[in-house]
Amino acid sequence: MEPRFNLLLESPTAAKVVKRFYGTSLALEDSTLPKTLRELVQLRVGQLNGCGFCVDLHTKEAAAAGESALRLGLVAAWRHSTVFTGAERAALALAEEGTRLGERGVSDETWAGVREHFDDDQTGALVCVIALVNASTRMNVIVHNPGGSYQPGMFDRLSG
């Protein structure tokens, strides 16, 4: 599978947006929301949106951050797995409902679960992670950006 279009190379406007978008996401590194949790949430959104590039990226970034192969393999079936904490389950539920907004939005039950496990800053960071990765997955799916070639940290040059 070849990409339809390279947003970084074929459109100066898209390249500016993608670089700024990536720069915006770097603010999440200062959050107390653990990187492994952010990666699990982003992985789940990538799975839901059918983004091979995002699944590749977030699987590899999570592994580089210390996430186990077992847990990475079970993200798609997290509701039927015993390896995730209550906080992780709350975050994954929010990721799913925040991705599938058209179905019913985010339920009060899911929101209450998030608020039980996360402080205000972590909750805000979690909402931003979900919104940003949903936008990113959509860009990658639209242009058919395939998974398989991502190397951890390869976008670090975009922030410069």
Residue frames relative to the residue before (quaternion, step in Angstrom):
aa qw qx qy qz dx dy dz
M 1.0000 0.0000 0.0000 0.0000 0.00 0.00 0.00
E 0.1601 -0.7725 0.6105 0.0705 3.53 -0.84 0.99
P 0.5236 -0.6163 0.4656 0.3596 3.59 -1.03 0.65
R 0.5145 -0.6329 0.4849 0.3154 3.55 -1.16 0.62
F 0.8007 0.0106 0.1153 0.5878 3.50 1.04 -0.94
N 0.2617 -0.7507 0.5848 0.1611 3.58 -0.99 0.80
L 0.3501 -0.7820 0.4799 0.1888 3.55 -0.27 1.28
L 0.6827 0.4945 -0.2926 0.4514 3.61 1.06 -0.66
L 0.7775 0.3683 -0.1821 0.4761 3.58 1.05 -0.69
E 0.7660 0.4222 -0.2062 0.4386 3.58 1.01 -0.73
S 0.7779 0.2149 -0.1429 0.5729 3.59 1.21 -0.16
P 0.3718 -0.7402 0.5105 0.2308 3.61 -0.48 1.12
T 0.6406 0.5204 -0.3283 0.4593 3.59 1.02 -0.73
A 0.6697 0.4802 -0.3013 0.4797 3.60 0.86 -0.92
A 0.6220 0.5432 -0.3469 0.4446 3.60 0.99 -0.78
K 0.6415 0.5121 -0.3218 0.4720 3.60 0.97 -0.80
V 0.6661 0.5017 -0.3030 0.4613 3.56 0.91 -0.93
V 0.6664 0.5034 -0.3077 0.4558 3.60 0.85 -0.96
K 0.6621 0.4972 -0.3113 0.4664 3.61 0.91 -0.84
R 0.6712 0.4750 -0.3016 0.4826 3.60 0.95 -0.80
F 0.6032 0.5567 -0.3348 0.4627 3.54 1.10 -0.76
Y 0.6613 0.4861 -0.2966 0.4883 3.56 0.92 -0.91
G 0.6383 0.5325 -0.3215 0.4534 3.59 0.96 -0.84
T 0.6258 0.5321 -0.3246 0.4690 3.56 1.05 -0.78
S 0.6695 0.5135 -0.3070 0.4403 3.57 0.92 -0.86
L 0.5713 0.6079 -0.3816 0.3981 3.60 1.16 -0.46
A 0.5392 0.6147 -0.4052 0.4089 3.61 1.18 -0.43
L 0.6040 0.5789 -0.3512 0.4204 3.59 1.14 -0.56
E 0.5484 0.6161 -0.3946 0.4050 3.59 1.20 -0.40
D 0.6680 0.4971 -0.2910 0.4711 3.60 1.19 -0.55
S 0.5146 0.6486 -0.4074 0.3855 3.58 1.28 -0.15
T 0.4687 -0.6452 0.5157 0.3133 3.55 -1.25 0.39
L 0.4383 0.6531 -0.4778 0.3912 3.58 1.28 0.13
P 0.4528 -0.7302 0.4286 0.2794 3.63 -0.49 1.12
K 0.5740 -0.6130 0.4261 0.3365 3.56 -1.04 0.83
T 0.6473 0.5162 -0.3436 0.4433 3.59 0.90 -0.81
L 0.6428 0.5023 -0.3305 0.4746 3.60 1.00 -0.71
R 0.6262 0.5238 -0.3416 0.4656 3.59 0.95 -0.81
E 0.6760 0.4944 -0.2970 0.4587 3.59 0.94 -0.85
L 0.6272 0.5237 -0.3409 0.4649 3.61 1.00 -0.74
V 0.6486 0.5096 -0.3087 0.4737 3.58 0.96 -0.88
Q 0.6841 0.4786 -0.2919 0.4667 3.58 0.87 -0.91
L 0.6004 0.5475 -0.3468 0.4685 3.57 1.09 -0.69
R 0.6730 0.4977 -0.3069 0.4529 3.59 0.86 -0.93
V 0.6437 0.5023 -0.3266 0.4761 3.60 0.96 -0.78
G 0.6325 0.5277 -0.3320 0.4597 3.59 0.98 -0.78
Q 0.6356 0.5196 -0.3208 0.4723 3.57 1.03 -0.80
L 0.6782 0.5067 -0.2951 0.4430 3.58 0.85 -0.98
N 0.7445 0.4017 -0.2160 0.4877 3.57 1.01 -0.82
G 0.4640 -0.7177 0.4238 0.2999 3.59 1.27 0.10
C 0.4114 0.7139 -0.4649 0.3240 3.57 1.09 0.70
G 0.3056 -0.7829 0.5187 0.1570 3.57 -0.25 1.28
F 0.6404 0.5241 -0.3299 0.4543 3.57 0.97 -0.80
C 0.6798 0.4884 -0.2896 0.4642 3.60 0.92 -0.90
V 0.6227 0.5169 -0.3413 0.4780 3.60 1.00 -0.74
D 0.6367 0.5231 -0.3135 0.4719 3.58 0.96 -0.88
L 0.6865 0.5016 -0.2783 0.4468 3.57 0.75 -1.10
H 0.7638 0.4024 -0.2270 0.4507 3.59 0.65 -1.08
T 0.5696 0.5463 -0.3884 0.4756 3.60 1.18 -0.38
K 0.7074 0.4646 -0.2611 0.4643 3.57 0.86 -0.98
E 0.6479 0.4979 -0.3251 0.4761 3.60 1.00 -0.76
A 0.6381 0.5156 -0.3312 0.4661 3.60 1.00 -0.76
A 0.6482 0.5061 -0.3170 0.4724 3.59 0.94 -0.84
A 0.6553 0.5087 -0.3088 0.4653 3.59 0.97 -0.85
A 0.6761 0.4713 -0.2776 0.4937 3.59 1.18 -0.59
G 0.6611 -0.5486 0.2898 0.4220 3.59 1.29 0.07
E 0.4374 0.6936 -0.4703 0.3263 3.59 1.22 0.13
S 0.4585 -0.7078 0.4718 0.2574 3.58 -1.02 0.82
A 0.6106 -0.5563 0.4278 0.3669 3.54 -1.23 0.57
L 0.6112 0.5633 -0.3507 0.4313 3.59 1.02 -0.78
R 0.7087 0.4520 -0.2685 0.4705 3.59 0.77 -1.02
L 0.6228 0.5310 -0.3450 0.4594 3.59 1.01 -0.73
G 0.6779 0.5015 -0.2851 0.4557 3.56 0.98 -0.83
L 0.7235 0.4424 -0.2410 0.4720 3.57 1.17 -0.51
V 0.3899 0.7406 -0.4786 0.2653 3.62 1.22 -0.04
A 0.6634 0.5175 -0.3155 0.4387 3.60 0.89 -0.86
A 0.7611 0.2864 -0.1564 0.5606 3.59 1.18 -0.56
W 0.1499 0.8525 -0.4921 0.0927 3.59 1.12 0.63
R 0.6280 0.5489 -0.3461 0.4296 3.61 1.03 -0.69
H 0.7529 0.3413 -0.1724 0.5357 3.57 1.19 -0.57
S 0.5887 0.5460 -0.3561 0.4781 3.56 1.19 0.67
T 0.3784 -0.7427 0.5138 0.2028 3.56 -1.14 0.61
V 0.5812 0.6554 -0.3423 0.3398 3.59 1.24 -0.12
F 0.6582 0.5029 -0.3108 0.4661 3.60 1.25 -0.03
T 0.4740 -0.6764 0.4926 0.2741 3.55 -1.05 0.84
G 0.6862 -0.4569 0.3637 0.4336 3.55 -1.30 0.14
A 0.6506 0.5085 -0.3137 0.4688 3.58 0.98 -0.82
E 0.6591 0.4989 -0.3105 0.4693 3.59 0.93 -0.84
R 0.6401 0.5208 -0.3211 0.4648 3.57 1.00 -0.79
A 0.6361 0.5169 -0.3241 0.4724 3.59 1.01 -0.80
A 0.6692 0.4967 -0.2964 0.4665 3.59 0.94 -0.89
L 0.6652 0.4915 -0.3060 0.4716 3.60 0.96 -0.80
A 0.6153 0.5266 -0.3468 0.4731 3.60 1.05 -0.66
L 0.6536 0.4962 -0.3115 0.4791 3.58 0.96 -0.86
A 0.6262 0.5387 -0.3387 0.4505 3.58 0.98 -0.79
E 0.6731 0.4915 -0.3005 0.4637 3.58 0.91 -0.87
E 0.7119 0.4409 -0.2730 0.4736 3.58 0.79 -0.96
G 0.6498 0.5129 -0.3127 0.4658 3.59 1.10 -0.67
T 0.6424 0.4914 -0.3092 0.5002 3.57 1.24 -0.40
R 0.7549 0.3318 -0.1719 0.5389 3.56 1.04 -0.80
L 0.0433 0.8654 -0.4978 0.0372 3.58 0.95 0.86
G 0.6533 0.5508 -0.3169 0.4115 3.57 1.00 -0.77
E 0.6063 0.5823 -0.3573 0.4071 3.59 1.16 -0.44
R 0.7907 -0.2193 0.1428 0.5534 3.60 0.91 -0.88
G 0.5185 -0.6207 0.4241 0.4075 3.56 1.25 0.00
V 0.6237 -0.4944 0.4193 0.4367 3.54 -1.26 -0.44
S 0.3864 -0.7518 0.4913 0.2102 3.56 -0.64 1.14
D 0.6115 -0.5419 0.4331 0.3805 3.54 -1.25 0.46
E 0.6205 0.5542 -0.3357 0.4418 3.59 1.05 -0.73
T 0.6680 0.4857 -0.2959 0.4800 3.56 0.92 -0.89
W 0.6486 0.5153 -0.3157 0.4626 3.57 0.94 -0.88
A 0.6412 0.5178 -0.3247 0.4641 3.60 0.96 -0.81
G 0.6336 0.5306 -0.3277 0.4579 3.60 1.02 -0.75
V 0.6352 0.5146 -0.3210 0.4781 3.56 1.02 -0.80
R 0.6984 0.4800 -0.2785 0.4521 3.58 0.83 -0.98
E 0.5903 0.5689 -0.3596 0.4456 3.58 1.18 -0.48
H 0.7869 0.3671 -0.1544 0.4714 3.56 1.01 -0.83
F 0.7920 0.2993 -0.1324 0.5155 3.60 1.11 -0.54
D 0.4397 -0.6729 0.5233 0.2829 3.56 -1.06 0.76
D 0.7541 -0.4060 0.2560 0.4484 3.59 -1.28 0.10
D 0.6872 0.4786 -0.3010 0.4561 3.59 0.83 -0.94
Q 0.6573 0.4989 -0.3114 0.4712 3.59 0.96 -0.81
T 0.6264 0.5282 -0.3374 0.4634 3.59 1.02 -0.75
G 0.6560 0.5040 -0.3044 0.4722 3.57 0.94 -0.90
A 0.6484 0.5130 -0.3133 0.4672 3.58 0.97 -0.85
L 0.6443 0.5281 -0.3150 0.4549 3.57 0.98 -0.85
V 0.6350 0.5118 -0.3223 0.4805 3.59 0.96 -0.83
C 0.6732 0.4937 -0.2977 0.4631 3.60 0.93 -0.88
V 0.6132 0.5404 -0.3473 0.4598 3.60 0.98 -0.80
I 0.6869 0.4907 -0.2876 0.4524 3.57 0.82 -0.99
A 0.6703 0.4922 -0.3032 0.4654 3.59 0.91 -0.87
L 0.6835 0.4923 -0.2954 0.4508 3.59 0.88 -0.92
V 0.6902 0.4619 -0.3059 0.4654 3.60 0.85 -0.85
N 0.5963 0.5408 -0.3774 0.4577 3.61 1.07 -0.50
A 0.6465 0.4952 -0.3232 0.4820 3.59 0.96 -0.78
S 0.6624 0.5166 -0.3038 0.4496 3.56 0.93 -0.90
T 0.6545 0.5036 -0.3281 0.4586 3.59 0.88 -0.86
R 0.6465 0.5243 -0.3284 0.4465 3.57 0.97 -0.77
M 0.6291 0.5186 -0.3421 0.4672 3.61 0.97 -0.77
N 0.7006 0.4822 -0.2752 0.4483 3.57 0.86 -0.97
V 0.6546 0.4979 -0.3203 0.4700 3.60 0.98 -0.74
I 0.6272 0.5520 -0.3380 0.4333 3.60 0.96 -0.85
V 0.7740 0.3409 -0.1862 0.5000 3.60 0.89 -0.90
H 0.4257 -0.7278 0.4354 0.3155 3.60 1.34 0.11
N 0.1943 0.7759 -0.5701 0.1876 3.58 0.85 0.94
P 0.2695 -0.8230 0.4785 0.1453 3.62 -0.32 1.20
G 0.4576 -0.6548 0.5279 0.2883 3.53 -1.27 0.43
G 0.5560 0.6439 -0.4444 0.2806 3.52 -1.33 0.26
S 0.7737 0.3670 -0.1953 0.4780 3.60 1.07 -0.57
Y 0.4486 0.7086 -0.4552 0.2991 3.60 1.21 -0.04
Q 0.1224 -0.7497 0.6466 0.0695 3.54 -1.14 0.78
P 0.5546 -0.6288 0.4155 0.3526 3.63 -0.80 0.91
G 0.8274 0.2213 -0.1955 0.4776 3.53 -0.95 1.00
M 0.4467 0.7389 -0.4398 0.2472 3.60 1.21 -0.08
F 0.6807 0.4692 -0.3055 0.4724 3.61 1.19 -0.30
D 0.3680 0.7533 -0.4825 0.2537 3.60 1.21 0.06
R 0.6221 0.5607 -0.3393 0.4284 3.59 1.07 -0.64
L 0.5794 0.6112 -0.3712 0.3912 3.61 1.18 -0.47
S 0.6572 0.5373 -0.3197 0.4210 3.58 1.10 -0.57
G 0.6111 0.5909 -0.3375 0.4044 3.57 1.23 -0.24
